Amino acid sequence: MNKNKSLVYIIICFFICSIPLIGMINNKTDVTTEKKELSKFPSIKKEESINIRYLPELGDYFTDHFAYRQELVSLNSYLYTNLFNVSNTDNVIAGRNNWLYYKDSLKDYIGKDIMSDRAIFNVINNIAMMQQYVQNKNKEFIFTIVPNKNSLYYENMPYYYKKVSNDNNLSNLNKEIKRQNINYVDLKSIFEKNKNILYLKRDSHWNNKGALLAYNSILNKKNIKHYYYDGNEPNKQNDYIGDLNLMVYPKFSVPEENYYYDYKQYKYVTDTKSVEEPIIKTKSSYGKNNLLMYRDSFGNTLIPFMSGAFKNATYSKLVPYNITEDLKSSKADVVIIEKVERNIDEFSNMPPIIEGLKFNIRGKEREVYTNTTLECSLSEENRNYIKISGIIDKDWIDSNSEIYIRITNEDNQKLNVYKTFLSTVNNNDYGFTLYLDKSKVNYENAFIEVMGKQKKYLNILYEDAIGFDKF
């Protein structure tokens, strides 16, 4: 009798465990709310040999596609968050009072693995150069950083995340920005002074009240005429399902409150199906100027506000920023760059594509032997440009030294000096990048000198002959 009971128990357990596999016949999971690409069904053969990873790949396929996956993930998440007050999803932090936070913002929150002083200097250098380039074209330039959700609303973060430092990338960047003449909108300070809750509880982004405050603050920076919506009472609806909400509870997400405004009319010029698309263009009869805005996901909710304030608007999510070409195609009068706090390092990791800025340098020069490297090739990002890049031997420059490239012809006649963008390459913060429009390079053979400042000297760190005619 006991053996029969054990057999029935085993059969029931086996049947329950088989449901996700058997259910794949009619209910295979083909969509996900997680930020990843679903695995494809593996092939036994790969090229002309046996796929030795067939079984692990088959396991990955089952993990992503088993039946009722979304329901089971949601149930599992409910048990974790309600019984243990933790998230079972790697990308999400379960906070107090049903608040959810994006895991990628944790390092900024606790002050861990912050960027080096040189990397922060790279960011400042690159932003200042972007501003200079735009202003040289008689355009307005505005830069802003969107604070992470837990930088503003930290009271609901789990108690066990202890700060290891009061410094973080945003605070260090703000200190340096104050020493520069950058047209910067400090949204963190502006939001901290506002008594409203400006971010969504179960999403990684601001609500539409936050987007409105950011929109007004950004355009007020340069006194750009726009509609304020101050007399426009928003329509409050309990219908918004946030990105973090979907990641944790893909099937049982509970909507939360958001605010909706009667936006000034505009229409899409591009065939836009989603605000997540990399390039979006709009036009409106209300605005007078043209806008070029580089944005991330926070910028999605700025599109309805901004579009009603500009005659033509171009919104780009592409990185690195191809500013020279985008300015030409958009005919922009105003350039706005918006970036979330957790991605500040992108300004150093992916410097923009801008034709070289000519520069005048003075100083007592000396040649030194260093381990500086240099590469010269056609840019993979834009084949119209020659890309000159390398890594500086940091022992021969000051930590806050800009990097210059001087081009000299065969007769040792100094032709042009360019200021370079600074970059982080393979965790080395002493990289540099220069783009030259190949249609404007009017010399065949030349010498390239890489230069940097060290105390009272202008050190020549590297020199070599380059045959530009091959490009």
C-alpha positions in Angstrom: 0.0 0.0 0.0 2.8 2.4 0.9 4.6 1.5 -2.3 1.5 2.4 -4.3 1.2 5.8 -2.5 4.8 6.5 -3.2 4.3 5.6 -6.9 1.3 7.9 -7.2 3.2 10.7 -5.5 6.1 10.3 -7.9 3.8 10.3 -10.9 2.0 13.4 -9.7 5.3 15.2 -9.1 6.6 14.1 -12.5 3.4 15.3 -14.2 3.6 18.7 -12.5 7.3 19.1 -13.4 6.5 18.1 -17.0 3.8 20.8 -17.5 6.2 23.5 -18.6 7.7 21.1 -21.2 4.5 19.6 -22.5 2.8 23.0 -22.5 5.4 24.2 -25.0 3.4 22.4 -27.7 0.6 25.1 -27.6 1.8 27.7 -25.1 5.5 28.3 -25.8 6.8 31.6 -24.4 7.9 33.9 -27.2 7.9 37.3 -25.5 9.8 38.6 -22.5 9.7 41.7 -20.3 13.3 41.2 -19.4 16.0 43.2 -21.1 17.5 40.4 -23.0 17.1 38.5 -26.3 15.4 35.1 -26.2 17.5 32.1 -27.1 17.0 30.5 -30.5 16.5 26.8 -31.0 20.0 25.3 -31.5 21.2 23.3 -34.4 22.8 19.9 -34.0 25.3 20.8 -36.7 27.3 24.0 -36.7 28.9 24.8 -40.1 30.4 21.3 -41.0 30.8 19.8 -37.6 28.8 18.7 -34.6 27.6 21.4 -32.3 29.3 20.4 -29.0 27.3 22.9 -27.1 23.9 21.6 -28.4 22.7 20.3 -25.0 23.6 23.6 -23.0 22.0 25.7 -25.8 19.0 23.5 -25.7 18.8 24.1 -22.0 19.0 27.8 -22.5 16.2 27.6 -25.1 14.0 25.7 -22.7 14.8 28.2 -19.9 13.6 31.1 -22.1 10.6 29.5 -23.8 9.0 26.9 -21.4 5.2 27.2 -21.1 3.6 29.6 -18.6 7.0 31.1 -17.9 5.6 34.6 -17.4 3.0 33.3 -14.9 5.6 31.3 -12.9 8.1 34.1 -12.9 5.4 36.4 -11.5 4.3 34.0 -8.8 7.9 33.4 -7.8 8.5 37.2 -7.7 5.4 37.6 -5.5 6.6 35.1 -3.0 10.1 36.6 -2.9 9.0 40.2 -2.5 6.2 39.6 0.0 7.8 37.0 2.1 11.4 38.1 2.1 11.3 41.7 0.8 13.9 41.0 -1.9 13.8 40.7 -5.7 14.4 37.5 -7.5 15.2 39.4 -10.7 18.9 40.4 -11.2 18.0 43.8 -12.7 15.6 45.0 -10.0 15.9 46.0 -6.3 12.8 45.4 -4.2 12.5 48.4 -1.9 10.2 49.3 1.0 6.5 50.3 0.5 6.3 48.6 -2.9 9.0 50.7 -4.5 11.3 49.1 -7.1 14.7 50.4 -8.2 16.9 49.6 -11.2 19.9 47.5 -10.1 22.3 49.4 -12.5 22.0 52.5 -10.3 23.3 50.7 -7.1 27.0 51.6 -7.6 26.1 55.2 -7.8 23.9 54.9 -4.7 26.5 53.3 -2.5 29.5 55.1 -4.0 31.3 52.0 -5.3 33.6 51.8 -8.3 33.3 55.5 -9.0 35.1 57.0 -12.0 38.6 58.2 -11.6 39.5 61.9 -11.5 41.0 61.5 -15.0 37.8 59.8 -16.3 35.7 62.7 -14.9 38.1 65.1 -16.6 37.6 63.2 -19.8 33.8 63.7 -19.5 34.1 67.4 -18.8 36.6 67.9 -21.6 34.3 66.1 -24.1 31.2 68.0 -23.1 33.1 71.3 -23.3 34.3 70.4 -26.7 30.8 69.5 -27.9 29.5 72.8 -26.6 32.3 74.7 -28.3 31.7 73.0 -31.6 27.9 73.7 -31.4 28.4 77.4 -30.4 31.0 77.8 -33.2 28.1 77.1 -35.5 26.0 79.8 -33.8 23.7 77.2 -32.2 22.5 77.0 -28.6 23.8 74.1 -26.5 22.2 72.7 -23.3 23.5 69.8 -21.2 21.7 67.9 -18.4 22.1 64.8 -16.3 18.9 63.0 -15.0 19.4 61.8 -11.5 18.9 58.1 -10.7 15.7 57.3 -8.9 17.5 56.3 -5.7 19.6 59.5 -5.7 16.3 61.4 -5.0 14.0 58.8 -3.3 16.5 56.8 -1.3 14.2 56.4 1.8 12.6 53.3 0.3 15.9 51.6 -0.6 16.6 48.4 1.3 18.5 49.0 4.6 21.2 46.5 3.9 22.7 48.5 1.0 25.3 50.6 3.0 27.2 53.5 1.4 30.9 53.0 1.1 31.5 56.6 0.0 29.5 59.8 -0.1 31.1 60.5 -3.4 29.6 59.3 -6.7 30.0 60.1 -10.3 27.3 62.8 -10.4 28.6 64.7 -7.4 32.1 64.6 -8.7 31.0 65.7 -12.2 29.0 68.6 -10.7 32.1 69.9 -8.8 34.0 70.1 -12.1 31.1 71.5 -14.1 31.0 74.5 -11.7 34.5 75.3 -12.7 33.6 75.2 -16.4 31.4 77.5 -18.5 29.1 74.7 -19.5 25.4 75.5 -20.1 24.3 72.9 -17.6 20.9 72.2 -16.0 21.3 70.7 -12.6 18.1 68.6 -12.5 19.0 66.9 -9.2 19.1 70.2 -7.3 15.9 71.3 -9.0 14.0 68.1 -8.3 15.2 68.1 -4.6 13.5 71.4 -4.1 10.2 70.2 -5.4 7.8 68.6 -2.9 6.0 66.4 -5.4 6.9 62.8 -6.1 8.4 63.1 -9.6 9.4 59.4 -10.2 7.2 56.3 -10.6 7.2 53.8 -7.7 7.6 50.7 -9.9 9.4 52.1 -12.9 13.0 53.3 -13.3 11.9 56.7 -14.8 10.2 59.9 -13.8 6.5 60.4 -14.1 5.0 63.0 -16.4 5.2 65.6 -13.7 8.9 65.0 -13.5 9.2 65.2 -17.3 7.3 68.5 -17.3 9.6 70.0 -14.7 12.7 68.8 -16.7 11.3 70.3 -19.9 10.6 73.7 -18.4 14.0 73.7 -16.6 15.9 72.8 -19.7 14.3 75.4 -22.0 14.4 78.1 -19.4 18.2 77.7 -19.3 18.5 79.6 -22.6 15.2 81.5 -22.4 13.7 79.4 -25.3 10.1 80.4 -25.8 7.8 77.5 -24.9 4.4 76.6 -23.4 4.7 76.0 -19.6 1.5 74.0 -19.0 1.3 75.8 -15.6 -2.5 76.4 -16.1 -3.0 73.0 -17.5 -4.3 70.6 -14.8 -3.1 67.1 -15.7 -5.5 64.2 -16.1 -4.6 61.8 -13.3 -5.0 58.1 -14.2 -4.2 54.8 -12.4 -3.1 53.0 -15.6 0.7 53.1 -15.9 2.6 49.8 -15.7 6.3 50.5 -15.2 9.3 48.7 -16.8 10.5 47.3 -13.4 7.0 46.2 -12.6 6.9 44.2 -15.8 10.3 42.7 -15.2 9.3 41.4 -11.7 5.6 40.6 -12.4 5.3 40.0 -16.2 1.8 38.6 -15.8 0.5 40.2 -12.6 1.7 43.8 -12.8 -0.4 46.3 -10.9 -0.8 49.7 -12.6 0.1 52.9 -10.8 -0.8 56.6 -11.0 0.6 58.9 -13.7 -0.3 62.3 -15.0 -1.3 63.2 -18.6 -1.3 66.7 -20.2 -3.1 68.3 -23.1 0.1 68.5 -25.2 0.5 71.1 -27.9 -0.2 69.4 -31.3 2.7 68.0 -33.3 3.1 65.2 -35.8 5.7 62.6 -36.6 7.8 63.1 -39.7 9.3 59.6 -39.4 7.3 56.4 -39.5 7.4 56.1 -35.7 5.8 53.1 -34.1 7.5 53.5 -30.7 9.3 56.2 -28.7 12.1 53.6 -28.3 13.1 54.0 -31.9 16.6 55.3 -32.4 15.7 58.3 -34.6 12.4 60.2 -34.3 11.5 63.4 -36.1 8.5 65.7 -35.5 7.1 69.0 -36.6 4.7 71.5 -35.1 3.2 74.8 -36.1 3.8 76.2 -32.6 7.5 76.5 -32.5 10.0 78.6 -34.4 13.3 76.9 -33.9 14.7 73.5 -34.9 15.8 71.0 -32.2 18.4 68.3 -32.2 18.2 66.3 -29.0 20.4 63.3 -27.9 18.3 61.4 -25.4 18.0 58.1 -23.6 14.9 56.4 -22.2 14.2 59.4 -19.9 13.9 61.5 -23.1 11.0 59.4 -24.4 8.6 61.3 -22.1 10.1 64.6 -23.1 9.2 64.1 -26.7 5.5 65.2 -26.4 6.6 68.4 -24.5 9.6 69.3 -26.7 7.8 68.6 -30.0 5.2 71.3 -29.3 7.9 73.9 -28.6 9.9 73.5 -31.9 9.1 73.8 -35.5 11.2 70.7 -36.3 12.7 68.3 -33.8 15.1 65.4 -34.2 15.5 63.0 -31.3 18.5 60.5 -31.5 19.4 57.6 -29.2 22.4 56.6 -31.3 25.8 56.6 -29.7 28.4 57.8 -30.3 26.8 61.1 -31.1 27.4 62.0 -34.8 27.1 65.7 -34.1 28.7 67.1 -37.3 26.4 65.1 -39.6 23.3 65.4 -37.4 23.6 69.2 -37.2 23.7 69.4 -41.0 20.7 67.1 -41.5 18.5 68.5 -38.7 19.3 72.2 -39.4 19.0 72.6 -35.6 19.2 75.9 -33.8 19.3 74.2 -30.4 21.2 71.1 -29.3 20.2 69.4 -26.1 22.1 66.5 -24.6 20.3 64.5 -21.9 21.8 61.5 -20.1 20.8 59.5 -17.0 23.3 59.5 -14.0 24.0 55.8 -14.2 25.4 56.2 -17.7 27.7 59.2 -17.2 30.7 57.1 -18.1 29.4 56.9 -21.7 30.8 60.4 -22.3 34.3 59.0 -21.8 33.7 55.5 -23.2 32.1 56.7 -26.4 33.4 60.2 -27.4 31.3 61.9 -30.1 32.1 62.0 -33.8 32.9 65.7 -34.5 35.4 67.0 -37.1 38.6 68.1 -35.4 38.6 71.4 -33.5 41.6 73.5 -34.4 43.5 74.9 -31.5 46.3 77.3 -30.7 48.8 76.0 -28.1 51.8 77.7 -26.6 54.5 76.4 -24.3 58.1 75.3 -24.0 58.3 72.1 -26.1 60.4 69.1 -25.5 60.6 65.7 -27.1 60.3 62.7 -24.7 60.5 59.0 -25.1 57.2 57.4 -24.0 55.0 54.4 -24.4 52.2 56.4 -26.1 50.4 54.5 -28.9 48.6 55.8 -32.0 46.4 54.3 -34.7 45.1 55.9 -37.9 42.2 54.4 -39.9 38.9 55.1 -41.5 36.2 55.5 -38.8 34.0 52.4 -38.6 31.2 54.6 -37.2 31.4 57.1 -40.1 33.4 56.3 -43.2 33.7 60.0 -44.1 36.2 60.5 -41.3 39.7 59.5 -40.6 40.0 58.4 -37.0 43.2 59.0 -35.1 43.3 57.4 -31.7 45.6 56.0 -29.1 46.6 55.8 -25.4 48.9 58.3 -23.7 51.7 57.3 -21.4 50.3 59.0 -18.3 53.8 59.4 -16.7 54.5 62.2 -19.1 51.4 64.5 -18.7 49.6 66.2 -15.8 46.5 64.3 -14.7 44.3 67.2 -16.0 46.2 67.7 -19.2 44.3 68.0 -22.5 45.8 66.2 -25.5 46.6 67.8 -28.8 47.6 66.5 -32.2 49.8 68.6 -34.5 50.2 67.8 -38.1 53.5 68.8 -39.8 54.4 68.5 -43.4 57.5 67.0 -44.9 59.3 70.4 -44.8 58.6 70.6 -41.1 56.1 73.3 -41.7 53.5 73.2 -38.9 50.0 72.9 -40.5 47.3 72.4 -37.9 46.9 71.7 -34.2 43.8 69.9 -33.1 42.4 69.3 -29.6 41.3 65.7 -29.1 38.4 64.1 -27.3 39.6 62.1 -24.3 38.4 58.5 -23.7 38.5 55.4 -21.6 39.9 52.4 -23.6 39.9 49.0 -22.0 39.7 50.5 -18.5 42.6 52.9 -19.3 41.4 56.5 -18.8 44.2 58.1 -20.9 42.9 57.4 -24.4 42.4 60.1 -27.0 40.4 60.4 -30.3 40.4 62.8 -33.2 38.2 62.8 -36.3 39.3 64.5 -39.5 36.9 65.0 -42.4 38.8 63.1 -45.2 37.4 65.4 -47.9 39.2 68.3 -46.2 42.5 66.6 -45.6 44.6 68.3 -48.3 48.0 66.8 -47.6 49.3 63.4 -48.6 52.3 62.7 -46.4 52.7 64.4 -43.0 54.1 63.9 -39.5 51.7 63.5 -36.6 52.8 64.7 -33.2 50.8 63.8 -30.0 51.3 66.5 -27.3 50.4 67.0 -23.7 51.2 69.3 -20.8 53.5 68.5 -17.9 54.1 71.3 -15.5 55.9 74.0 -17.6 56.5 71.8 -20.6 54.5 70.9 -23.6 55.7 67.3 -24.1 55.8 65.7 -27.6 54.8 62.2 -26.6 54.7 60.6 -30.0 55.6 61.4 -33.6 55.3 59.4 -36.8 54.9 59.8 -40.5 51.3 59.2 -41.8 50.3 58.7 -45.4 46.9 60.3 -45.6 46.6 59.7 -49.3 45.8 56.0 -48.6 42.4 57.1 -47.2 
